[in-house]
Amino acid sequence: MDKKLVAVLVCVLLGLGGCAKRESKSNTNSTEKTEQVEKVKPAPGTGNVQGKVLYNGKPVENIDVRLCETFSRFLSGCGGKIYTAKTDKDGDYVITNVPPKEYEALTVRIFDTDGYVFATTSFGISATKYKVEADKTLFVEPTNLFKGDLKLTDPKAGSTISGDAVEFKWDAYPDAAYYKLTLTPDEHLSESRYTSQRVDGTSFKATKPLDKGGYRWKVEAFNSADKKLSESADDITFTVQ
């Protein structure tokens, strides 16, 4: 089973330094299509899988990529026969000598953490499947990593606060053009919640008093091209008394 990895992924992750641990995550940054040139001809009777890994629009070197025969998002992760490759200085990878068939996922390691990201279907529930054909190269859309080192400053983790005039604050993230804040109350019937609330600065004032109870909050940073750069840890909680 894939170990939990530090949240700042992609720390793209790529700047990973200070990510928090978490499980493999779906990658919503893999949306653009780019022209790719076949780097290696497939061996007879097998296929290749080729793609690119980026962070903040730049290639990332020495990243582990795995093609998974089987995949369980919430249980065993990447399983069955696994084919691997590493990205080069241009962020490119080629998984060679792959037997023709359909594979259930392709995972990309978040820098030097134990976490991986993977592409999902348009509904974001199931992992994207990859059909490898003999004597052909399957080109995969670029994967944009993100880190898990965005720091939340207020309310502090584990704190107890008043629900009046609550202001959420976090440190500015390099190259971030905007942020998205999500506030989730423990009480599912509570209306004191925000989901991917866009914020152009590094603070956000609640529009109304928060109900009493426990909360979990998270912030994600995005660049001007709408690519996710980093996120805060998944386990930041506080209580309103």
C-alpha positions in Angstrom: 0.0 0.0 0.0 1.3 3.5 -0.8 2.4 5.3 2.3 0.8 8.5 3.3 2.8 11.5 2.1 3.4 14.9 3.2 0.8 17.2 2.1 2.4 19.9 0.3 2.4 18.2 -2.7 2.8 18.4 -5.4 5.0 19.9 -2.9 5.3 20.0 -6.6 5.5 19.2 -4.8 8.4 20.3 -6.5 9.6 22.3 -3.8 8.7 19.8 -1.5 10.6 20.7 1.3 8.2 20.6 4.3 5.4 18.5 2.9 3.1 16.6 5.2 2.2 13.0 4.9 -0.8 11.9 3.0 -2.2 9.2 0.7 -2.0 9.1 -3.0 -4.1 11.8 -4.5 -5.8 12.5 -7.8 -4.1 15.1 -10.0 -6.5 17.8 -11.2 -3.6 19.6 -12.9 -3.2 17.2 -15.8 -5.5 19.0 -18.3 -3.4 20.5 -21.1 -2.4 18.6 -24.3 1.1 19.1 -25.7 2.9 17.8 -28.8 5.4 15.1 -27.9 8.0 13.5 -30.0 8.7 9.8 -29.6 12.0 9.4 -27.7 12.3 5.6 -27.9 10.9 3.1 -30.4 9.0 0.3 -28.8 10.6 -3.2 -28.9 8.7 -5.6 -31.2 5.5 -6.8 -29.7 5.5 -4.3 -26.8 4.5 -0.7 -26.3 5.9 2.4 -24.6 4.3 5.0 -22.4 5.7 8.5 -22.6 4.9 11.7 -20.7 6.2 14.7 -18.9 6.2 16.0 -15.3 6.2 19.7 -14.5 6.1 22.0 -11.5 5.0 25.6 -11.9 5.4 25.2 -15.6 9.0 23.9 -15.4 10.3 20.3 -16.0 11.1 18.2 -13.0 14.0 15.7 -13.1 14.4 12.4 -11.4 10.8 11.8 -10.5 9.5 8.2 -10.2 6.6 7.2 -12.5 4.8 3.9 -12.3 2.3 2.2 -14.7 0.0 0.0 -12.6 -1.6 -3.2 -13.8 -4.1 -2.9 -11.0 -5.0 0.1 -8.8 -7.0 0.7 -5.7 -7.3 4.3 -4.7 -8.2 3.7 -1.1 -6.7 0.4 -0.3 -3.6 -1.2 -2.0 -2.7 1.6 -4.4 -0.6 0.5 -7.4 -0.5 -3.3 -7.7 -0.1 -6.3 -10.0 2.8 -6.0 -12.5 4.3 -2.5 -12.2 6.4 -0.8 -14.9 8.6 2.1 -13.9 10.7 5.0 -15.2 12.3 8.2 -14.0 12.0 11.7 -15.6 15.1 13.2 -17.3 16.3 16.8 -17.2 13.5 17.8 -19.5 10.9 16.3 -17.3 10.3 13.5 -19.8 9.9 9.8 -19.0 9.5 6.7 -21.1 8.2 3.4 -19.7 9.5 0.8 -22.1 8.8 -2.9 -22.9 5.2 -2.8 -21.7 3.0 -5.8 -22.7 -0.1 -4.7 -24.7 -3.2 -4.4 -22.5 -5.2 -1.9 -20.4 -3.6 -0.7 -17.2 -5.6 0.8 -14.4 -3.4 3.8 -13.4 -0.2 5.8 -13.8 1.2 7.3 -10.7 3.8 10.1 -10.3 5.8 10.4 -7.1 5.8 13.7 -5.3 9.4 14.5 -5.3 11.3 12.6 -2.6 8.2 11.9 -0.5 6.3 8.6 -0.2 3.3 10.2 -1.9 2.0 9.8 -5.4 -0.5 11.6 -7.6 -2.5 10.1 -10.4 -4.9 11.3 -13.1 -8.6 10.7 -12.8 -11.6 10.5 -15.1 -13.6 13.6 -15.7 -15.7 12.9 -12.7 -12.7 12.7 -10.5 -13.6 9.4 -8.9 -11.9 6.6 -10.9 -8.3 6.6 -12.0 -7.6 7.1 -15.7 -7.0 3.9 -17.5 -4.2 3.5 -20.2 -4.5 1.1 -23.1 -1.0 0.1 -24.4 -0.8 -1.3 -27.9 2.0 -3.3 -29.5 4.6 -1.4 -31.5 3.2 1.9 -30.5 4.0 4.7 -28.0 1.1 5.9 -25.8 1.6 9.6 -25.1 0.3 10.7 -21.7 -0.8 14.2 -20.9 1.7 16.2 -18.7 1.4 15.8 -14.9 1.7 19.0 -12.9 3.0 18.3 -9.4 2.2 20.5 -6.4 3.8 20.7 -3.0 2.4 20.4 0.5 4.2 23.1 2.4 1.8 26.0 2.5 1.7 27.3 6.1 -1.6 28.3 7.8 -1.1 30.8 10.6 -4.5 31.6 12.0 -6.6 30.0 13.5 -3.8 27.8 14.8 -4.0 24.1 14.8 -5.8 22.8 17.9 -6.9 26.3 19.0 -10.3 27.2 20.5 -11.7 30.5 19.3 -14.8 32.7 19.2 -17.0 32.3 16.2 -17.4 36.1 15.7 -15.4 37.9 13.1 -13.1 35.0 12.3 -10.3 35.8 9.9 -8.3 33.0 8.3 -4.6 33.8 7.6 -1.7 32.0 5.9 1.8 32.7 4.6 2.2 34.0 1.0 3.4 31.3 -1.4 6.1 31.9 -4.1 4.5 32.6 -7.5 1.0 32.2 -6.2 -1.6 34.4 -8.0 -4.5 33.3 -5.9 -5.6 30.8 -3.3 -8.6 28.6 -2.6 -9.9 28.1 1.0 -12.0 25.2 2.2 -13.6 25.2 5.6 -15.4 22.0 6.7 -17.4 21.7 9.9 -17.6 18.5 11.8 -21.4 18.9 12.0 -22.5 18.1 8.5 -25.7 20.1 8.9 -23.9 23.3 9.7 -24.0 26.1 7.1 -20.6 27.5 8.4 -18.6 26.1 5.5 -16.7 27.3 2.5 -15.7 25.1 -0.5 -12.8 26.2 -2.7 -13.5 29.9 -1.9 -11.2 31.9 -4.1 -9.0 34.5 -2.3 -6.7 36.9 -4.0 -4.7 37.7 -0.9 -3.4 35.8 2.2 -6.4 36.3 4.5 -10.1 35.8 4.4 -12.8 37.1 6.8 -15.8 34.8 7.4 -18.9 36.5 6.0 -20.9 35.5 9.1 -20.3 34.1 12.6 -19.2 30.4 12.7 -21.4 27.9 14.4 -20.1 26.3 17.6 -18.2 23.0 17.0 -15.1 21.6 15.4 -13.7 22.6 12.0 -11.0 21.5 9.6 -9.5 24.0 7.1 -7.3 24.0 4.2 -5.8 26.4 1.7 -4.4 25.7 -1.8 -2.1 28.0 -3.9 -2.4 28.4 -7.6 -0.2 30.2 -10.2 -1.5 32.6 -12.9 -1.9 29.6 -15.3 -4.3 28.0 -12.8 -1.9 25.3 -11.9 -1.8 24.2 -8.3 1.5 25.0 -6.6 1.0 23.8 -3.0 -1.5 23.1 -0.3 -1.6 23.1 3.4 -1.6 20.0 5.6 -4.9 18.0 5.7 -5.2 17.8 9.5 -5.4 21.5 10.6 -8.4 21.7 13.0 -9.8 24.2 15.4 -12.9 24.6 17.7 -15.4 27.4 18.0 -16.8 27.7 21.5 
